């Protein structure tokens, strides 16, 4: 809203423009790239993306029928299965909106149209309507005189304007109408497109598998992140550096931003104090050089809400216990162990559902945000709301005693690298 700019001068047109009542609406995926002075003058309205179920309904009701009509596909000639549609949404079109989903559906139906054309051949050419070349023939109806006689009689009586109107009406009625598009007739079997056939229509899946640990070993915890493409799951891995002289040091890798590295430092300090309080005899952190890594190093990552995840990864490594299966968490941790609220609750819930997570740990301050979600999004999920890290530790690690070692055998299913994973992740 530009109230003070009532006398704005457009130097291109060299005219003043009153912008005091103008309202400019801008859209952006992230706020980080907007200059600070410009952002300060804006009122930011955050709109969350569509859920997978919402995208599915939009595709079935609007996008798919329109794509079929534009491609000239007859009714009942083809059908996309529900499994294929869900795969198209989750593996190809994860963005917040449906623009890319629309493009993929149009591509599928264009290829289906080509397939039908090869089977049936070209449709018959439209026959244009006959066009009369004389004015008199269009103006004659049973029981009336031709337009020419009307014109002559009108002119003799002084009504020449009426004759002109009759001739214009007759000419307007003889304008050539555009031919109707040919109707394609297809009597063959319905072309069914299932999940296995998507590769032939739209290519290889763009997004890799979210989970590549069937069973997480000690030191590995699943975190939840927000990206410009929506929500995402990220593993945080902690390992001990063997034969290192830098005892007590912490190394971080994975293209982490400044805020993320600060969170790692805070998490390391708190984890040392927490373990010392639980077991004063433990010298694990004092005698070990540690390395924390966030996989998919090509993706920039930043944000403060990975604190409790890093602490859990470090304590899981120190105690030799794997975290609870199918558990993901998010939340910023302070030096005293308080869990602070985070953003992007809806997107992170969507990412957890896509990865098969059963339990989610959220900060207590985000309970209202979670309650606002629809019941469909919260189905089959068990949320836990925490205000201090003690609660996280009991849920994730301390199930039957702190120091009972867990030695699961991790089964890696490494996802293929994808260029689409370059969207910055906000943890």
Secondary structure, DSSP 8 states (H G I E B T S, - for coil): --TT-TTEEETTTTEEE--TT-------S-STTS-HHHHHTS---------HHHHHHHIIIIIHHHHHHHHT--TTSEEE-HHHHHHHHHHT--SSSSHHHHHHHHHHHHHHHHHHHHHH-S------------HHHHH--TTS--HHHHHHHHHHTT-HHHHHHHHHHHHHHTS------------S--EEE-GGGHHHHH-S-SS--S--BSS--TTEEEEEEEETTEEEEEEEEEEEETT-S-TT-EEEESSB-HHHHHHHHHHHHHHHHHHHHH-TT--HHHH-EEEEEES-TTS-EE-STTHHHHHHHHHHHHHT----TTEEE--EE-TT-BEE--S-HHHHHHHHHHTT--EEEEEGGGHHHHHTS-HHHHTT-EEEEESBHHHHHHHHT-SS-TT--------B------GGGGS-EE-
